[in-house]
Amino acid sequence: MDKLIIEGAVPLKGTVTVSGAKNSALPLLAACLLTSERCRIKNVPNLRDVNTMIKILRSLGAQAEFSNGEVTIEAKNIKSFTAEYKLVSTMRASFCVLGPLLGRMKRAKVSLPGGCIIGVRPVDLHIKGIKALGAKVNIQAGYVDTEAKELRGAPMYLGGAFGSSVLATDNVMMAAVLARGKTVIESAACEPEVVDLANFLNKMGAKISGQGTPCIEIEGVRHLHGTDYQVIPDRIEAGTLILAGAITQGDCFIRGAFREHLSAALDKFQEAGIRIEDVDGGIRIRPRRALKPVNITTLPYPGFPTDMQAQIMTLMSVTPGISVITEKIYPDRFMHVAELNRMGANIMREGPHAIIEGKKSLSGAPVMASDLRASAALVLAGLVAKGRTEVSRIYHLDRGYENLELKLQKLGARIWREKE
Ligand code: UD1
């Protein structure tokens, strides 16, 4: 297992480029199951989760090659409709092969992904959606087994207790593109990654409209064809790099960071005193003024993303004053609190709220990554802390950030990887 060593308190300077979005790339790769023709997806980040998805597609019979950020997939012969527990249990997003398999084969058996460290993660909305399309669903021995003689378009409402669901919207959209007739998804997720998937499916010949709004309409077609497509930049990586620049009083250009995907986060960053400039092709951070505490509530897009909650908590930990962060998507997503406190932060968790009393600085310490975004928060803490920080269990980070330490090194950070 690897760990990251960081010697902090170095202002970052220079230019860094954001990789392709993990949360777009994963459903896009799954969507290639919908055609027997070849698809070429560009700007795919080389991440552990992407490689897991490629393994799943191969296990189903697709041919898939990944080199130089480009994945070529040809799902001419699908030999299995079962996505096994062994692979699905390592990555929740693999559940999104359910929709395309069902759409193409009219049968899909996919292991239930189970919960994870950030809390219970049900799949009831996915199941509600595919049942509405006429599929029979049988949950047995840890698998969702579903089949349909024919899928029929239908109206449906996919809102849940915590709002819309990104992967449920993706799954249902992928099942519905080859269904007979029209599907209308109300309370659809509006995330840019859902829009990216809809745009890709349309390029394959689907008829989807309304993506990016809470009402998506899908007119079923008989056949999809192969195509080329480029994944959008990763807005969460972009936001994390912006905070890396800001927290170290740096002067950085984040190429590929786009305001239109990050407006709620940028609004809070600016309210906190970060100096942000929109520049052609990305966003520039200038050395900041004094920081101010801000209160933040995570919400589905276009609200403040839950995937940036841990990272902004690090910023608030070094912002004198009191700030309150409320987590509305995953009320238990606070594993980073104890680790940040080990570095000298003063954070108290109270149900879905974290109350942070900002300090002048943090001090380096050995800490343990618990999940993907918590790992990023600890790296940010290491960058601003005085002294040496060791972040262990960074396999979580490798699931979702492509070469993060190399990108930070390029900006002048003293960060490197060692074997534990
Ligand atoms: C996606 C992202 C993840 C992000 C999350 C929320 C991918 C690969 N992952 O995950 O990084 O943190 O969106 O922005 O795109 N829910 C239900 N029933 C369901 C499905 C979800 O109640 O059937 C709940 C979840 O427990 C959660 C909320 O809905 O409270 C949102 O979850 P969802 O949008 O589905 O998250 P994912 O799509 O799994």
Residues whose N, C-alpha, C, O or C-beta is under 5 A from the ligand:
A	BS01	UD1	N23 A93 V120 R121 P122 V123 D124 L125 H126 G160 F162 G163 S164 S165 V166 L167 A168 T306 D307 I329 Y330
